[in-house]
Amino acid sequence: MSQAFQRIVIVGGGTAGWMAATAVATALRGRSSVEVVESEEIAIVGVGEATFPSIRNYHRLVGIDEADFLRATHGTYKLGIEFRDWRVQGEGYFHTFGDFGALTGPRALWGQHRRLADPALGALGEQCLPTVMAQQGRFVVPAADDGHEPYKYAYHFDATLYAAFLRELALKRGARRTEGRIVDVTRRADGGVQSLKLADGREVTGDLFIDCSGFGSLLLGKVLAEPFVDFSRWLPVDSAWACPCERSGSELTPYTRSTALEGGWAWRIPLQNRTGHGHVFSSRHIDADRAREQLLQQLDGKPLAEPRLLRFTTGHRERFWVHNVVALGLSSGFLEPLESTSIFLIQSGLGHLMERLTSGQPVDDASVDDYNSRAVREFSRIRDFIVLHYCLTARRDSALWRDMAALELPDTLAFKLEAWRRLGLLHLQGDEGFDEHSWLAVLTGLQHWPERTDPVLEELAPEQARQALLQRRQAIAQSVARLPSHDAFLAQVLQEPRRTT
Ligand SMILES: Cc1cc2nc3c(=O)[nH]c(=O)nc-3n(C[C@H](O)[C@H](O)[C@H](O)COP(=O)(O)OP(=O)(O)OC[C@H]3O[C@@H](n4cnc5c(N)ncnc54)[C@H](O)[C@@H]3O)c2cc1C
């Protein structure tokens, strides 16, 4: 069966809904109508505050200027995530969006660094430019050399302001907004959705429905009853306390912080005007009151609101596109926010959807099947990467960490870990959200090294390897010393004139 879509209806006005509306209104102007139905009675989640570098591609595609976006959302720059206490208490590492030089062959820097084991060489992170920038609180937008940027970066922002910013843009570009609570749905003969019925009796008809209704998964989950694939045996966290607090007097850190606690982990996300804090935890391992107490101990400023409790189950719908309903965002699934991948997954799903909507061809079953299998793979790959952070822990001080250390891993992750442990191979499986440098940063950050040294490393004399490492480290240190602080750079960007139209 082939489908063509003239009237596109988006259910929900959170980050997913307005990202989708902006993309559709921008790319299909004059070809398809787009209408967003949202209800002020049902609040958006509004806690997605840390992102992944690919968000910049989305902004580029829909024509969002960086300064406009940062001003509108109280945004800051993000070079990666600092992990504290994940392997053992008192130890940390940094997962950067940068690179560690050559990964294979005699000049593999990580391999030579490990082989020489010389304290005079410093930590492996010192071989990575954005890690050093982050540690020193410095930032500049990278200058592209032949279209290639030496490091990637992302943002922190206020998710509620982001949805409002996108809404303004989408409406300017022709999207329509309908305020109203959906109370019922009319189905088509083939099982798809014909129209939405609102509480005041109005009806909204469409050809394609993009379900961005949040955890309620109104169309895909409730109406079409698409089964849920539960990941909680691997990712047991199921709750979070979120609490904004006053910005502390110190400089803005250009990175997110994640601190492992007794029954989960705490986030710290710096915005221009406040700091976002939260505690993601497993209710099987710690009760909510104790988790709340632990969050309050993490705050580095005065709370600006009472902590808010959110509940979720990690996993995703079996299929993401069924009949004429495609789910994006929380209505399609959620993996937990450790690596800030939810907005990335919205964007990725949206990208694959837009490819189909802009191709000029009706969408057939094979294309929908392909969309679904790719989405399943993307969720699974990211699940594996998140599980990696937990399963290599050496902590045994609480039930959560003992359980995570004894976890029976997904086969795909077990295979990857074995390739690394036995041979030092960073094996990617396709449709990965994270590249080899990310895997390397986390594996080595957790002190998980291959059992054997690759003999190819011996082809470089130890002194030559030592010089290569020292030179790279010194070059990085020198260039970082010349960079402005994150605060200073951000202040300068915020003064740029408005450009987004
Ligand atoms: C604790 C936590 C921390 C997170 N941190 C991050 C992070 O750091 N980075 C990241 O990328 N992501 C993060 N996320 C995920 C992120 O918040 C979401 O992916 C993102 O906000 C998208 O949400 P959404 O638009 O799918 O749903 P929502 O924001 O819940 O929006 C749902 C919309 O549907 C509408 N709606 C629902 N039912 C109806 C109805 N019956 N009638 C009419 N309208 C209806 C609502 O009014 C609302 O507008 C986090 C999530 C949680 C739970």
Ligand as a Chemical Component Dictionary entry (heavy atoms), coordinates in Angstrom:
data_LIG
# 
_chem_comp.id                   LIG 
_chem_comp.type                 NON-POLYMER 
_chem_comp.pdbx_formal_charge   0 
_chem_comp.three_letter_code    LIG 
# 
loop_
_chem_comp_atom.comp_id 
_chem_comp_atom.atom_id 
_chem_comp_atom.alt_atom_id 
_chem_comp_atom.type_symbol 
_chem_comp_atom.charge 
_chem_comp_atom.model_Cartn_x 
_chem_comp_atom.model_Cartn_y 
_chem_comp_atom.model_Cartn_z 
_chem_comp_atom.pdbx_ordinal 
LIG C1  C1  C 0 14.009 12.945 33.714 1  
LIG C2  C2  C 0 14.185 13.249 32.270 2  
LIG C3  C3  C 0 15.318 13.925 31.851 3  
LIG C4  C4  C 0 15.518 14.172 30.493 4  
LIG N1  N1  N 0 16.657 14.790 30.073 5  
LIG C5  C5  C 0 16.901 14.900 28.753 6  
LIG C6  C6  C 0 18.103 15.467 28.264 7  
LIG O1  O1  O 0 18.922 15.948 29.030 8  
LIG N2  N2  N 0 18.304 15.491 26.937 9  
LIG C7  C7  C 0 17.389 15.004 26.037 10 
LIG O2  O2  O 0 17.644 15.009 24.824 11 
LIG N3  N3  N 0 16.221 14.524 26.473 12 
LIG C8  C8  C 0 15.961 14.449 27.792 13 
LIG N4  N4  N 0 14.777 13.937 28.208 14 
LIG C9  C9  C 0 13.757 13.607 27.227 15 
LIG C10 C10 C 0 13.079 14.872 26.756 16 
LIG O3  O3  O 0 12.477 15.533 27.841 17 
LIG C11 C11 C 0 12.027 14.544 25.726 18 
LIG O4  O4  O 0 12.575 13.719 24.733 19 
LIG C12 C12 C 0 11.547 15.772 25.050 20 
LIG O5  O5  O 0 11.154 16.730 25.967 21 
LIG C13 C13 C 0 10.405 15.462 24.120 22 
LIG O6  O6  O 0 9.234  15.268 24.811 23 
LIG P1  P1  P 0 7.941  15.072 23.936 24 
LIG O7  O7  O 0 7.766  16.259 23.061 25 
LIG O8  O8  O 0 8.013  13.748 23.289 26 
LIG O9  O9  O 0 6.770  14.979 25.018 27 
LIG P2  P2  P 0 6.157  16.087 25.999 28 
LIG O10 O10 O 0 7.103  17.163 26.320 29 
LIG O11 O11 O 0 5.571  15.331 27.138 30 
LIG O12 O12 O 0 4.962  16.734 25.166 31 
LIG C14 C14 C 0 3.734  16.053 24.989 32 
LIG C15 C15 C 0 2.734  16.978 24.343 33 
LIG O13 O13 O 0 1.566  16.228 24.029 34 
LIG C16 C16 C 0 0.423  16.961 24.403 35 
LIG N5  N5  N 0 -0.667 16.027 24.692 36 
LIG C17 C17 C 0 -0.608 14.863 25.375 37 
LIG N6  N6  N 0 -1.828 14.297 25.461 38 
LIG C18 C18 C 0 -2.679 15.135 24.794 39 
LIG C19 C19 C 0 -4.086 15.124 24.566 40 
LIG N7  N7  N 0 -4.883 14.156 25.011 41 
LIG N8  N8  N 0 -4.606 16.151 23.854 42 
LIG C20 C20 C 0 -3.828 17.167 23.378 43 
LIG N9  N9  N 0 -2.510 17.229 23.594 44 
LIG C21 C21 C 0 -1.939 16.232 24.301 45 
LIG C22 C22 C 0 0.850  17.764 25.624 46 
LIG O14 O14 O 0 0.021  18.888 25.826 47 
LIG C23 C23 C 0 2.280  18.150 25.225 48 
LIG O15 O15 O 0 2.213  19.334 24.444 49 
LIG C24 C24 C 0 14.542 13.732 29.550 50 
LIG C25 C25 C 0 13.384 13.100 29.996 51 
LIG C26 C26 C 0 13.196 12.850 31.337 52 
LIG C27 C27 C 0 11.949 12.155 31.781 53 
# 
loop_
_chem_comp_bond.comp_id 
_chem_comp_bond.atom_id_1 
_chem_comp_bond.atom_id_2 
_chem_comp_bond.value_order 
_chem_comp_bond.pdbx_ordinal 
LIG C1  C2  SING 1  
LIG C2  C3  SING 2  
LIG C2  C26 DOUB 3  
LIG C3  C4  DOUB 4  
LIG C4  N1  SING 5  
LIG C4  C24 SING 6  
LIG N1  C5  DOUB 7  
LIG C5  C6  SING 8  
LIG C5  C8  SING 9  
LIG C6  O1  DOUB 10 
LIG C6  N2  SING 11 
LIG N2  C7  SING 12 
LIG C7  O2  DOUB 13 
LIG C7  N3  SING 14 
LIG N3  C8  DOUB 15 
LIG C8  N4  SING 16 
LIG N4  C9  SING 17 
LIG N4  C24 SING 18 
LIG C9  C10 SING 19 
LIG C10 O3  SING 20 
LIG C10 C11 SING 21 
LIG C11 O4  SING 22 
LIG C11 C12 SING 23 
LIG C12 O5  SING 24 
LIG C12 C13 SING 25 
LIG C13 O6  SING 26 
LIG O6  P1  SING 27 
LIG P1  O7  DOUB 28 
LIG P1  O8  SING 29 
LIG P1  O9  SING 30 
LIG O9  P2  SING 31 
LIG P2  O10 DOUB 32 
LIG P2  O11 SING 33 
LIG P2  O12 SING 34 
LIG O12 C14 SING 35 
LIG C14 C15 SING 36 
LIG C15 O13 SING 37 
LIG C15 C23 SING 38 
LIG O13 C16 SING 39 
LIG C16 N5  SING 40 
LIG C16 C22 SING 41 
LIG N5  C17 SING 42 
LIG N5  C21 SING 43 
LIG C17 N6  DOUB 44 
LIG N6  C18 SING 45 
LIG C18 C19 SING 46 
LIG C18 C21 DOUB 47 
LIG C19 N7  SING 48 
LIG C19 N8  DOUB 49 
LIG N8  C20 SING 50 
LIG C20 N9  DOUB 51 
LIG N9  C21 SING 52 
LIG C22 O14 SING 53 
LIG C22 C23 SING 54 
LIG C23 O15 SING 55 
LIG C24 C25 DOUB 56 
LIG C25 C26 SING 57 
LIG C26 C27 SING 58 
# 
